[in-house]
Amino acid sequence: MKPHLLERLKMDRMHVAPRTLDLSPLHLRERFGNIWAPLEELTRRLRPLPAGLVRYWLAQSGGHVIIVHHPSRYEAGDQPFGSQSLHNVAYVSLSDLASDSIEALVVVGNLLDHLLGSGGEEGPWLSSGGGTNSPLREVGARIAEYFPLGHGFDEMARTDPNAYFARSLAQYLHDRRSLNAADPLVEKLLRQTLLSDAFWR
């Protein structure tokens, strides 16, 4: 079931901006080869997401990922894309996607923070105490409780609750052991809730 859901996510919510490969350095063009390759790479890196979370993402009215040649960032609200408008977009840098780092996943974490907190609309994000249902609000409350302890696994994760959540989620997907070594509380929280199949049942 999950490979089918990830394929739907890739087809419905992931895009490559026009000329991204053309505008990128030669080593990135050689690394990816064609416009489908970056989508396959991002899908591979999102494979640890449980089916329930992918279903939740697909059920939202917005929440897109666009692979671009410029720096990664998350933009809430309507964003132009060709002749259409996409709501709530994580822009993933091709350079970040090619590197062995979490940066390509951090902006996906920002997007999920927004979708889980308020369905991608105005209102508190998950890491700010939001949540579209009671179990998600409990997760948000725990994140708010853990952030001031200062155990964020890197300096940026210690700057604010939004960065704490997004970077912790990204590090879990990238290297769960290192997250557990630095911040076992948030690793356990993610493992038992958002990244657990049982939580979404």
C-alpha positions as CSV (number, residue, x, y, z in Angstrom):
1,M,0.0,0.0,0.0
2,K,2.7,2.5,0.9
3,P,4.7,2.4,-2.3
4,H,1.4,3.3,-4.1
5,L,0.8,6.2,-1.7
6,L,4.4,7.5,-2.2
7,E,3.8,7.3,-6.0
8,R,0.6,9.3,-5.6
9,L,2.5,11.9,-3.5
10,K,5.2,12.1,-6.1
11,M,2.7,12.5,-9.0
12,D,0.2,14.8,-7.2
13,R,2.4,17.0,-4.9
14,M,6.0,17.0,-6.3
15,H,7.2,19.1,-9.2
16,V,10.4,20.3,-10.8
17,A,10.5,23.9,-11.7
18,P,11.1,24.6,-15.4
19,R,14.8,24.8,-16.4
20,T,15.9,23.7,-13.0
21,L,18.5,21.3,-14.5
22,D,19.5,23.8,-17.2
23,L,20.2,26.5,-14.6
24,S,22.1,24.2,-12.3
25,P,25.9,23.5,-12.3
26,L,27.3,20.8,-14.5
27,H,27.9,18.4,-11.6
28,L,24.2,18.5,-10.7
29,R,23.1,18.0,-14.2
30,E,25.3,15.0,-14.4
31,R,24.2,13.7,-11.0
32,F,20.5,13.8,-11.9
33,G,20.5,13.4,-15.7
34,N,16.7,14.1,-16.3
35,I,13.9,15.8,-14.5
36,W,12.5,12.6,-13.1
37,A,15.7,11.7,-11.2
38,P,15.3,14.5,-8.5
39,L,11.7,13.4,-7.9
40,E,12.8,9.8,-7.5
41,E,15.6,10.9,-5.0
42,L,13.2,12.9,-2.9
43,T,10.6,10.1,-2.9
44,R,13.4,7.7,-1.7
45,R,14.3,10.0,1.1
46,L,10.7,10.3,2.3
47,R,10.2,6.5,2.3
48,P,10.3,6.2,6.1
49,L,7.1,8.3,6.4
50,P,4.3,6.1,7.6
51,A,1.3,5.5,5.3
52,G,-1.0,7.3,7.6
53,L,1.0,10.5,7.5
54,V,1.3,10.3,3.7
55,R,-2.5,9.8,3.5
56,Y,-3.0,12.9,5.8
57,W,-0.7,14.9,3.5
58,L,-2.6,13.9,0.4
59,A,-5.9,14.7,2.1
60,Q,-5.0,18.4,2.6
61,S,-6.0,21.0,0.0
62,G,-2.4,22.2,-0.3
63,G,1.1,21.1,0.4
64,H,3.4,20.9,-2.6
65,V,7.1,20.4,-3.1
66,I,8.9,22.1,-6.0
67,I,12.5,21.2,-6.8
68,V,14.4,24.4,-7.8
69,H,17.9,25.6,-8.6
70,H,17.8,28.3,-5.9
71,P,18.1,27.8,-2.1
72,S,15.6,25.7,-0.2
73,R,12.8,27.5,1.7
74,Y,9.2,27.1,2.7
75,E,6.5,29.5,1.6
76,A,3.0,29.4,3.1
77,G,0.0,30.6,1.1
78,D,-0.6,30.7,-2.7
79,Q,2.5,30.4,-4.9
80,P,2.7,30.8,-8.7
81,F,3.8,27.8,-10.7
82,G,3.5,28.2,-14.4
83,S,-0.1,28.9,-15.2
84,Q,-1.4,27.6,-11.9
85,S,-1.3,28.6,-8.2
86,L,-0.1,26.0,-5.6
87,H,-1.0,26.4,-1.9
88,N,1.8,26.1,0.7
89,V,5.0,25.1,-1.1
90,A,8.3,23.6,0.1
91,Y,11.0,24.7,-2.4
92,V,13.8,22.1,-2.3
93,S,17.1,23.1,-3.8
94,L,18.6,20.6,-6.2
95,S,21.9,21.2,-4.6
96,D,20.5,20.3,-1.2
97,L,18.9,17.2,-2.6
98,A,22.2,16.1,-4.1
99,S,24.1,16.5,-0.8
100,D,24.3,14.1,2.1
101,S,22.6,16.5,4.4
102,I,19.2,17.1,6.0
103,E,18.5,20.5,4.3
104,A,16.3,19.2,1.5
105,L,14.1,17.5,4.2
106,V,14.0,20.5,6.6
107,V,11.6,22.5,4.3
108,V,9.4,19.4,4.0
109,G,9.4,19.4,7.8
110,N,8.3,23.0,7.7
111,L,5.5,22.1,5.4
112,L,4.3,19.2,7.5
113,D,4.5,21.3,10.6
114,H,2.0,23.7,9.0
115,L,-0.2,21.0,7.6
116,L,-0.4,19.1,10.9
117,G,-0.9,22.2,13.0
118,S,-3.6,24.0,11.1
119,G,-4.3,22.1,7.9
120,G,-2.0,24.5,6.1
121,E,-4.3,27.5,6.9
122,E,-3.9,30.4,9.3
123,G,-3.4,29.3,12.8
124,P,-0.7,27.8,15.0
125,W,1.6,25.2,13.5
126,L,2.1,21.9,15.2
127,S,5.4,23.1,16.9
128,S,3.6,26.1,18.2
129,G,1.0,24.1,20.0
130,G,-1.4,23.6,17.1
131,G,-2.9,20.4,15.8
132,T,-5.9,19.5,13.6
133,N,-7.1,17.0,16.2
134,S,-6.5,16.1,19.8
135,P,-3.6,13.6,19.4
136,L,-1.7,16.0,17.2
137,R,-2.2,18.8,19.7
138,E,-0.7,16.5,22.3
139,V,2.3,16.0,20.1
140,G,2.6,19.8,19.6
141,A,2.4,20.3,23.4
142,R,5.3,17.8,23.9
143,I,7.4,19.6,21.3
144,A,6.8,22.9,23.1
145,E,7.8,21.1,26.3
146,Y,11.0,19.7,24.9
147,F,12.3,22.7,22.9
148,P,13.4,24.8,26.0
149,L,15.5,21.9,27.3
150,G,18.0,22.9,24.7
151,H,18.8,19.4,23.4
152,G,18.2,20.2,19.7
153,F,20.8,18.2,17.7
154,D,22.3,21.2,16.1
155,E,22.5,25.0,16.7
156,M,19.7,25.8,14.2
157,A,17.4,23.3,15.9
158,R,17.9,25.3,19.1
159,T,16.7,28.6,17.7
160,D,13.0,28.3,17.8
161,P,10.3,25.5,18.1
162,N,9.6,25.6,14.3
163,A,13.2,24.9,13.5
164,Y,13.4,22.4,16.3
165,F,10.5,20.3,14.9
166,A,11.5,20.6,11.2
167,R,15.2,19.8,11.8
168,S,14.4,17.0,14.2
169,L,12.0,15.4,11.7
170,A,14.5,15.8,8.9
171,Q,17.3,14.3,11.0
172,Y,15.1,11.3,12.0
173,L,14.5,10.6,8.3
174,H,18.2,11.1,7.5
175,D,20.0,9.5,10.5
176,R,17.8,8.4,13.3
177,R,20.6,7.1,15.5
178,S,22.4,10.5,15.6
179,L,19.1,12.2,16.5
180,N,18.6,9.7,19.3
181,A,22.1,10.3,20.6
182,A,21.6,14.1,20.7
183,D,17.9,14.3,21.7
184,P,16.4,11.0,22.8
185,L,13.2,12.6,24.0
186,V,12.2,14.0,20.6
187,E,13.4,10.9,18.8
188,K,11.1,8.7,21.0
189,L,8.2,11.2,20.5
190,L,8.5,11.0,16.7
191,R,9.0,7.3,16.7
192,Q,5.9,6.7,18.8
193,T,3.6,9.3,17.2
194,L,4.0,10.9,13.8
195,L,6.4,8.3,12.4
196,S,4.5,5.4,13.8
197,D,1.9,3.4,11.7
198,A,0.1,2.7,15.0
199,F,-0.4,6.4,15.7
200,W,-2.2,7.0,12.5
201,R,-4.6,4.1,13.0
